[in-house]
Amino acid sequence: MFLIVGLGNPGMQYALTRHNVGFWVVDVLAGRAGVNVAAVCCQSQVAQVVLAGKKVVLAKPLTYMNRSGRAVRDLLQFYALQPEKMLVVYDDLDLPLGRLRLRSQGGSGGHRGMSSVISFVGGDQFARLRLGIGRPAAGEENGVDYVLTPFTAAQEKSILKTVELAADAAETFLARGLEAAMNKYNAPFVKNEEGRGPDR
């Protein structure tokens, strides 16, 4: 069994914000399995599905972003899983809009949700999938305000494609392992099924 956790904030006021793209990816994966992530367990909304031939728990913590680690730790304990069986999906200001990056370990990069997960899990030895949301232009809103606002109309098409690609990457991780997923989706320009990459 695997655990795929999307990081974000619960509540309709946050649903469309940049900080919630981890939730979006989990919802896309759930939709592909024909379920909703609605049951509540371990301070998270969860669904058990089969993806790429693997049993998977999809989860969206309800603890708010900065306290995500407590829910992730409880999920690992409840399902008797090691961190090596987990993929955490979240937004990244330091990646350009439309870029994906998978890693097997590493620090938080200043992302408070990831900092919380690393702290509560007791280390950084778990896979993570980052979705680039870009940074605000110089002189515009600060990073904190930026992540808690929706994408612009011009960005929406690109980020929706990126979320679908991220779900593809998660399924590749399940089916073929992290290295195969990294080789395919960490490239600077990843083509979708229509032969086009994310808009820039």
C-alpha positions as CSV (number, residue, x, y, z in Angstrom):
1,M,0.0,0.0,0.0
2,F,1.1,3.6,-0.8
3,L,0.1,6.9,0.7
4,I,-0.2,10.0,-1.6
5,V,-0.7,13.2,0.4
6,G,-1.6,16.5,-1.1
7,L,-0.8,19.6,1.0
8,G,-3.2,22.5,1.2
9,N,-5.7,24.3,3.4
10,P,-9.2,23.1,4.1
11,G,-12.2,25.3,3.4
12,M,-13.9,26.9,0.4
13,Q,-12.0,30.2,1.0
14,Y,-8.7,28.4,0.1
15,A,-10.0,25.9,-2.5
16,L,-8.8,27.8,-5.6
17,T,-5.6,29.3,-4.1
18,R,-2.1,28.6,-5.3
19,H,-1.2,26.9,-2.0
20,N,-3.8,24.2,-2.7
21,V,-2.5,22.6,-5.9
22,G,-1.4,19.6,-3.8
23,F,-5.1,19.0,-3.0
24,W,-6.0,19.5,-6.7
25,V,-3.7,16.6,-7.7
26,V,-5.1,14.3,-5.1
27,D,-8.6,15.2,-6.4
28,V,-7.6,14.4,-10.0
29,L,-6.2,11.0,-8.9
30,A,-9.4,10.3,-7.0
31,G,-11.5,11.3,-10.0
32,R,-9.5,8.8,-12.2
33,A,-10.4,6.1,-9.7
34,G,-14.1,7.2,-9.6
35,V,-14.2,8.3,-6.0
36,N,-14.3,11.4,-3.8
37,V,-11.8,12.1,-1.1
38,A,-14.4,12.5,1.6
39,A,-14.0,10.1,4.5
40,V,-12.3,11.5,7.5
41,C,-9.4,9.7,9.2
42,C,-6.3,10.9,11.1
43,Q,-7.2,14.6,10.8
44,S,-7.5,14.2,7.0
45,Q,-9.9,13.6,4.2
46,V,-9.0,10.2,2.7
47,A,-10.0,7.7,0.1
48,Q,-8.7,4.2,-0.6
49,V,-8.3,3.4,-4.3
50,V,-6.4,1.3,-6.7
51,L,-4.1,3.2,-9.1
52,A,-1.6,1.7,-11.5
53,G,-2.4,-1.7,-10.0
54,K,-1.4,-0.5,-6.5
55,K,-3.5,0.0,-3.4
56,V,-3.3,3.7,-2.5
57,V,-4.5,5.9,0.3
58,L,-5.2,9.4,-1.0
59,A,-5.2,12.1,1.7
60,K,-5.8,15.8,2.2
61,P,-4.8,17.0,5.7
62,L,-7.4,19.1,7.5
63,T,-4.9,20.6,9.9
64,Y,-4.0,23.6,7.7
65,M,-0.8,23.8,5.8
66,N,1.6,24.7,8.5
67,R,0.5,21.8,10.7
68,S,0.3,19.2,8.0
69,G,3.0,17.0,9.6
70,R,0.8,15.9,12.5
71,A,-1.8,14.5,10.1
72,V,0.8,12.8,7.9
73,R,2.5,11.1,10.9
74,D,-0.9,9.8,12.1
75,L,-1.7,8.5,8.6
76,L,1.6,6.6,8.4
77,Q,1.0,5.1,11.8
78,F,-2.7,4.2,11.2
79,Y,-2.0,2.5,7.9
80,A,1.3,0.9,9.2
81,L,3.4,2.5,6.4
82,Q,7.0,3.6,6.2
83,P,7.8,7.0,4.8
84,E,9.4,5.2,1.8
85,K,5.9,4.3,0.7
86,M,4.7,7.9,0.7
87,L,4.6,10.7,-2.0
88,V,3.9,14.3,-0.8
89,V,2.6,16.7,-3.4
90,Y,2.8,20.5,-2.9
91,D,3.3,23.9,-4.5
92,D,6.7,25.5,-5.0
93,L,7.4,29.2,-5.4
94,D,10.9,28.6,-6.6
95,L,9.8,26.6,-9.7
96,P,8.4,28.4,-12.7
97,L,4.7,28.0,-13.4
98,G,4.1,24.7,-15.2
99,R,7.3,22.9,-14.0
100,L,7.3,19.7,-12.1
101,R,10.1,18.3,-9.9
102,L,10.2,14.9,-8.2
103,R,12.8,14.2,-5.5
104,S,13.5,11.2,-3.2
105,Q,14.5,13.3,-0.2
106,G,15.7,16.8,0.8
107,G,14.9,19.8,2.9
108,S,11.7,21.9,2.9
109,G,13.1,24.8,0.8
110,G,11.3,27.1,3.2
111,H,7.9,25.5,2.6
112,R,6.2,25.5,6.0
113,G,3.9,22.6,5.2
114,M,6.9,20.5,4.1
115,S,8.8,21.6,7.2
116,S,6.0,20.3,9.4
117,V,5.9,17.0,7.6
118,I,9.7,16.5,7.9
119,S,9.5,17.4,11.6
120,F,6.7,15.0,12.5
121,V,7.8,12.2,10.3
122,G,11.3,12.4,11.8
123,G,13.3,12.9,8.6
124,D,13.2,13.8,4.9
125,Q,13.6,10.3,3.4
126,F,10.4,10.2,1.4
127,A,9.4,11.1,-2.1
128,R,7.9,14.5,-2.9
129,L,6.4,16.1,-6.0
130,R,6.6,19.9,-6.4
131,L,4.4,21.9,-8.7
132,G,5.8,25.2,-9.8
133,I,3.6,28.2,-9.1
134,G,6.2,30.9,-9.8
135,R,6.8,34.0,-7.8
136,P,5.0,37.4,-7.8
137,A,6.6,40.0,-10.0
138,A,9.0,42.5,-8.3
139,G,7.1,45.1,-6.4
140,E,3.8,43.1,-6.3
141,E,2.4,41.1,-3.4
142,N,4.7,39.2,-1.0
143,G,5.0,35.4,-1.1
144,V,2.6,34.8,1.8
145,D,-0.2,36.8,0.1
146,Y,0.6,35.3,-3.3
147,V,0.2,31.7,-2.3
148,L,-3.2,32.4,-0.7
149,T,-4.7,34.0,-3.8
150,P,-6.1,32.3,-6.9
151,F,-4.2,31.9,-10.2
152,T,-4.8,34.6,-12.8
153,A,-7.0,33.8,-15.8
154,A,-3.8,33.8,-17.9
155,Q,-2.2,31.2,-15.6
156,E,-5.2,29.0,-15.2
157,K,-4.9,26.9,-18.4
158,S,-1.2,26.2,-17.7
159,I,-1.7,25.2,-14.0
160,L,-4.6,22.9,-14.9
161,K,-2.4,21.1,-17.4
162,T,0.4,20.9,-14.8
163,V,-2.0,19.3,-12.3
164,E,-2.9,16.6,-14.8
165,L,0.8,16.0,-15.6
166,A,1.4,15.8,-11.8
167,A,-1.3,13.1,-11.5
168,D,0.4,11.3,-14.4
169,A,3.7,11.5,-12.6
170,A,2.2,10.1,-9.4
171,E,0.8,7.2,-11.3
172,T,4.2,6.6,-12.9
173,F,5.7,6.6,-9.5
174,L,3.3,3.9,-8.4
175,A,3.7,1.8,-11.5
176,R,7.4,2.1,-12.3
177,G,9.1,3.7,-9.3
178,L,10.5,7.0,-8.4
179,E,13.5,7.0,-10.7
180,A,11.4,6.3,-13.8
181,A,9.0,9.1,-12.8
182,M,11.9,11.5,-12.2
183,N,13.5,10.7,-15.6
184,K,10.2,11.4,-17.4
185,Y,8.8,14.4,-15.5
186,N,11.8,16.3,-14.2
187,A,12.7,17.4,-17.7
188,P,12.4,21.1,-18.3
189,F,9.7,20.6,-21.0
190,V,7.3,17.7,-20.6
191,K,4.9,16.9,-23.4
192,N,1.4,15.9,-22.7
193,E,-0.7,13.4,-24.7
194,E,-1.4,16.1,-27.3
195,G,2.3,16.7,-27.9
196,R,2.4,20.1,-26.1
197,G,4.2,21.1,-22.9
198,P,2.9,23.4,-20.2
199,D,2.3,26.9,-21.3
200,R,5.0,29.4,-20.1
